[in-house]
């Protein structure tokens, strides 16, 4: 969303845009997590069972470092989708690093996960882009998206690519909404090929 907006606001300063696991229309996700019924003609929102599991998992704040790390891993285990690999060791190490952030300890903050984070608040405050916005993009765009993304179903990526004049979609069939190390190499190749073009 930020990359698209920068490219629209300052097209002369952006050579290309690459997105991974994103959507220019955040309303379906925001609506699902705030209990707003699906809008007519809208892109699909997250699966209801995914939303319910995330809300239940994050019903109370994680307090200890161990609990923050565990919650981090559990949230991404849900986000990975039904078929994606999930490198427990890598995710656990990342969760521990998040839990140990000095700002969390020194400021007495707790790590807000999923739709309670500042990232989610920013998403809810940001107007979605519409077809006319995407059609105005005059630069090459690469959209990398998982075919099993439980937050932004693949229809989001296909719709965005269909609106942007010079857009390319790399669809990773088994990937969900978690950037597991299993996908690092194929994503690196896709990005490098795109940038070289």
N, C-alpha and C positions, 0 to 999 in steps of 0.2 A: 504494500500500500504506500509506504513512504517513498520507495523507489519510483513507482508510477507517478506520484504527485510531484516529485522533484523533476522528473522528465517532462511533465506537462507544464510546470511553472517555468523551468529554465531549460528548454530543449537544446539550446546551443551549448550547454555545459555537460550534457550527458551523451555518451557514445552508444550505450546499450543498457538494457535492463535484464537482469537474470533473477528469477524468483524460484523459490523452492517451498512447496507445501503451503501456498498462500492463496488468497483470493482478493480480487478488487471489490468484492461485495461481501462485507462482513455481517450484513443484516441477518442472514439465516442462522449463523452461529450465535450471534448476540440474542436473537429472538428465542432460540432454543434454551439458552441458559437463563433467560429472564422470564420464561413462561409465556411469551407472546405467541399466539397461534401463527402458523405459517401463512405468509402472504400469498395471495393468488398470483400465479405466474412466476413466483420466486424460484431461485436456485434451491436445490435440496439442502436442508440443514443437517446437522449431526444426527446420527441414529439416536432414537429416544432412549434405548438401553444404555448407550454410551454416556449420554448426558446424566441419566439417573445414577450411574456408577460413579461418575466424577463428582457429582454433588455429594453423594453419600461419603465418598472417600475424604472429601475436604470439608466435611460438616463442622469440624473443630480444628483450630490451628495446631500445627505441629510446633512443639516447644523445644525439645532437646535436639542437639545436633544429630543424634542417631535417628530420631523420629523424622526430622526434616529430610535427612538423606533417604530414609525408607519411603517417605511420602513422595519424594521426587521420583524415585524409581517406579513406584506403583502408578503414578500418574502417566509416566511415559509408557509403562507396560500396557495401560489401557489405550493410549494414543497410537500405539504401533499398528493397531488393526489386527485382523484375525490370522494373517499369513506371513507377516514380516518376521525375519529373524530378530532376536533380542539378546544382545551380548550382555548378560547379567553383570559380568565383571566391569565392563566399560561403563555401564549405566550406574553401577554402584559407586565407582570411583568419581564419576561426575557429580552424583548426588552428594557424596561426602565433601567434594570441593565447594559446592553451593552452600552446604550447611556450615562450612568453616569460614565463609566469607567474613572478613574482619568487620565490615559494616553491620552485619547481623549481630555479631557479638557486642561490639562497642556501643551501638545505638539501642541495644535492647529490642531489636526488631525480630519478628518471626518471618520465616520465608512463606510468603503467600503463594500457593500453587494454583494451577489451572485458571479458572475464570475469576479468581480473586486478586490477581496480580495487577501491578501498574500497567503492564502490557495490555491486559484485558480492558482496563478502564480507558486507556487511550483508544483501543479499538472501538469501544462503545461511543466515544465522543467524536469519532472521525466519520464524516459522511462517506458513504460508499460511492464508488465510481460507477458510472453507467456506460452503456454501449457507446454513446457519442464521445465520452471522455477517452475511452480506449481507442476509438477510431482516429482520434487526433494525435496519437503517438506516431512520430515520424522516424523512429529509430528501431533497430532490430531488438526483439524481445525473445528471451528464452524462458520457457515455463517448464520447470521440472516438478512432477507431481506423482504421488503414489496412487495407484489404481484402487487401493484399499484404505484410503484416508478416511477415518471415521469422523473427522471434524469438518473438513472441506471435501465433500465427495468429488470424484474426478470430473463431474459435470462443471464444476467451477473453473477448472483449468481449460477444459474444452471450450467453454463459453468465452473465456478471456481470449484465447488464441483465435477464435472465430471473429472477434471484433477488431483485433490489432492487425494492421496491414502487413507488417513484416514480423510475424511471430512464429515460433517453432515450439512444439510440444515434445518433451521427452517424458513418456509415461512409464513409470516403473511399476509393473503389474502387482507385485506383492508388497510394495512399500505402503505404510500407513502414514501417520503424522509424527513419526519419531525418526530422527536422522541416525539410524543405527550404523555402526562401522561396516556392516555388510554391504552398504551402498556407497561407501566413500569412493571407491575406485571408479565405478560407472558414472557417478556424478562428476568427479574430477575430469574424466574424459569428455563428458558432455559439455561441461563449462569451457574446457580448453579448446575443443573443436569450435564451439560457438564464438569464443573470443578471437580465435584465429581467423574465422570467416569475417 
